[in-house]
Amino acid sequence: MSDYEVLIFDWDGTLVDSIGRIVESIGMAADVCGLPRMDEARVRGIIGLAMPEAIASLYPDVTDPKVVEVFRRAYGEHYLTLETEPAVLYPGVAQTLQALRERGHVLAVATGKGRAGLDRALVAQGWEDFFDITRCADETASKPDPLMIHEILVHCGVRPERALMVGDSVFDLQMANRAGLDSVAVTYGAQPVEILLACSPRLAVNEFSEIGDWLGSVSIAEVEDYVG
């Protein structure tokens, strides 16, 4: 096993192919509130934030709490209708995560989703007890604040240098940097690879299964040779 004991994963855009649903639901919420729809690239750029922070980033002039609440509810209701068919895992995710567990890694999730949404998604995948700990944006600070990671590390009793964050957005990687963790960027999610590389991840992968291969072949001392 590599020197990383705890592996922390983002959810949307990293483990689960749900980016299209998020973009669609943000657009529907904008329609309900009479706000202009933002282009897809702009919406992808806020994926990973908690909903209040996402709304503030997309619509900085919307300061009325009532409008924010209507937007949040409209987003949640539309997304829930799409979840009647669970979003699919990206290729290689299930097999790789299972192999990492069998190697002895502690697995965790740090997500911008709310607790109710993550719990529904875990049930849909049959993963109610799969991860050692999960943290959601509505029960702690939103990314890129490092509080989620701090809470996970305290729960696991592990120092930052023994943990690794895996995500598809700058918010994931910035959170890891602020917490003193190494990170891996996945390039198939919400944000372009050049933006992710600017956050200095240890590795950038095009397929999830590459993470398992990499962790099985290197120690922390060797990681810098594998930055992609």
C-alpha positions in Angstrom: 0.0 0.0 0.0 1.2 3.6 -0.6 2.0 5.9 2.2 -1.5 7.5 1.9 -3.7 6.0 4.5 -6.9 8.1 4.0 -8.3 8.7 0.5 -10.9 11.5 0.4 -13.1 11.7 -2.7 -15.3 14.4 -4.1 -18.7 13.0 -5.3 -20.2 14.9 -8.3 -17.9 14.9 -11.3 -15.4 12.6 -9.6 -17.2 9.4 -8.7 -20.6 10.0 -10.3 -21.4 11.4 -13.7 -23.9 14.0 -12.6 -22.6 17.2 -14.1 -25.3 17.4 -16.8 -28.0 17.1 -14.2 -26.5 19.9 -12.1 -26.2 22.2 -15.1 -29.8 21.5 -16.1 -31.2 22.0 -12.6 -29.3 25.3 -12.2 -30.9 26.5 -15.4 -34.4 25.4 -14.3 -34.0 27.2 -11.0 -32.9 30.4 -12.8 -36.0 30.2 -14.9 -38.2 29.9 -11.8 -36.6 33.0 -10.3 -36.7 35.0 -13.5 -33.0 35.1 -13.8 -30.9 34.7 -16.9 -29.5 31.3 -17.6 -25.7 31.2 -17.4 -23.7 29.4 -20.1 -22.6 25.8 -19.3 -19.0 26.7 -18.7 -19.9 29.3 -16.1 -22.1 26.8 -14.3 -19.5 24.1 -14.4 -17.2 26.5 -12.8 -19.2 26.6 -9.5 -19.8 22.9 -9.2 -18.4 21.8 -5.9 -19.6 24.8 -3.9 -22.4 24.6 -1.4 -25.6 26.0 -3.0 -25.6 29.4 -1.2 -22.1 30.0 -2.4 -22.9 28.8 -5.9 -25.8 31.2 -6.2 -23.7 34.1 -4.9 -21.0 33.3 -7.4 -23.4 33.0 -10.4 -25.7 35.9 -9.4 -23.8 38.3 -7.1 -26.6 40.9 -7.4 -29.2 38.5 -5.9 -29.1 39.3 -2.2 -32.8 38.8 -1.3 -32.9 35.8 1.0 -36.3 34.9 -0.3 -35.1 34.7 -3.9 -32.1 32.6 -2.8 -34.4 30.2 -1.0 -36.7 29.9 -4.0 -33.7 29.2 -6.2 -32.4 26.6 -3.8 -35.7 24.8 -3.6 -36.3 24.9 -7.3 -32.9 23.5 -7.9 -33.4 20.7 -5.4 -36.9 19.8 -6.6 -35.7 19.5 -10.2 -32.6 17.6 -9.4 -34.7 15.2 -7.3 -37.0 14.4 -10.3 -33.8 13.5 -12.3 -32.7 11.2 -9.5 -35.6 8.8 -10.1 -32.9 7.2 -12.2 -29.6 7.2 -10.3 -26.6 8.9 -11.9 -24.1 6.4 -13.1 -20.6 5.9 -11.7 -17.8 6.8 -14.0 -16.0 3.8 -15.6 -13.7 2.0 -13.2 -14.9 3.7 -10.0 -16.6 0.8 -8.3 -13.8 -1.7 -9.1 -11.1 0.8 -8.1 -12.7 1.8 -4.8 -13.3 -1.8 -3.8 -9.6 -2.6 -4.6 -8.4 0.3 -2.5 -10.5 -0.8 0.4 -9.1 -4.3 0.1 -5.6 -2.8 0.2 -6.4 -1.2 3.5 -7.0 2.4 2.6 -9.6 4.3 4.6 -12.1 5.9 2.2 -14.0 9.1 2.8 -16.2 11.6 0.8 -16.1 15.4 1.0 -18.8 16.9 -1.1 -20.7 20.1 -1.9 -23.9 18.1 -1.9 -26.3 18.4 1.1 -26.6 15.5 3.5 -30.0 14.4 2.2 -28.8 14.3 -1.4 -25.7 12.4 -0.6 -27.6 9.8 1.5 -30.0 9.2 -1.4 -27.1 8.8 -3.8 -25.3 6.3 -1.4 -28.5 4.3 -1.1 -28.9 4.2 -4.8 -25.4 2.8 -5.2 -25.8 0.3 -2.3 -23.0 2.2 -0.5 -24.7 3.1 2.8 -21.8 1.6 4.8 -19.1 1.7 2.1 -17.2 4.9 3.2 -15.6 5.3 6.6 -16.8 8.9 6.9 -18.7 11.4 4.6 -18.9 15.1 5.1 -21.4 17.4 3.3 -21.6 21.1 2.7 -24.7 21.7 4.8 -23.2 20.3 7.9 -19.8 22.0 7.8 -18.1 24.8 5.8 -18.3 24.9 2.0 -15.3 24.2 -0.1 -12.6 25.5 -0.5 -12.6 26.0 3.3 -10.6 23.1 4.7 -12.9 22.4 7.6 -14.4 19.3 5.9 -11.0 17.7 5.6 -10.0 18.7 9.1 -13.1 16.9 10.4 -12.3 13.8 8.4 -8.7 13.7 9.6 -9.8 14.1 13.2 -12.3 11.3 12.8 -9.7 9.0 11.3 -6.9 10.1 13.6 -4.6 10.8 10.7 -2.2 13.6 10.0 -2.5 15.6 6.7 0.6 14.1 5.1 -1.0 10.6 5.3 -4.2 11.7 3.4 -4.9 12.4 -0.3 -7.8 14.4 -1.8 -9.2 13.4 -5.2 -11.5 15.8 -7.1 -12.5 17.4 -10.4 -12.7 21.1 -9.4 -10.4 23.8 -8.2 -12.4 24.0 -5.0 -11.4 20.4 -4.2 -7.8 21.1 -4.9 -7.7 24.4 -3.1 -9.3 22.8 -0.1 -6.6 20.2 -0.1 -3.9 22.8 -0.4 -5.3 24.8 2.5 -5.5 21.6 4.7 -1.9 20.6 3.8 -2.9 17.5 1.8 -1.6 16.2 -1.5 -4.3 16.0 -4.2 -5.1 14.2 -7.5 -7.2 15.9 -10.2 -9.5 14.0 -12.4 -9.8 15.6 -15.8 -13.2 14.2 -17.0 -15.4 16.2 -14.6 -16.6 19.7 -14.3 -13.5 21.9 -15.0 -10.7 22.0 -17.7 -7.4 20.4 -17.0 -5.4 23.6 -17.3 -7.4 25.2 -14.5 -6.9 22.1 -12.3 -3.1 22.0 -13.0 -2.8 25.6 -11.8 -3.7 24.3 -8.3 -0.6 22.0 -8.3 -2.1 18.5 -7.8 0.4 15.7 -7.5 -1.2 13.9 -10.4 -3.9 14.5 -13.1 -5.7 11.4 -14.5 -8.0 10.9 -17.4 -9.6 7.8 -16.0 -10.4 6.9 -12.4 -8.7 3.5 -12.6 -5.3 5.3 -13.0 -5.5 6.4 -9.4 -5.5 2.8 -8.1 -2.6 1.9 -10.4 -0.6 4.9 -9.3 -1.2 4.3 -5.6 -0.2 0.7 -5.9 3.2 1.7 -7.5 4.5 4.7 -5.6 5.2 6.0 -2.2 4.9 9.7 -1.2 8.6 10.2 -1.7 8.2 9.1 -5.3 5.0 11.0 -6.1 6.6 14.1 -7.8 7.9 11.9 -10.6 4.3 11.0 -11.6 2.7 14.5 -11.9 0.7 14.5 -15.2 
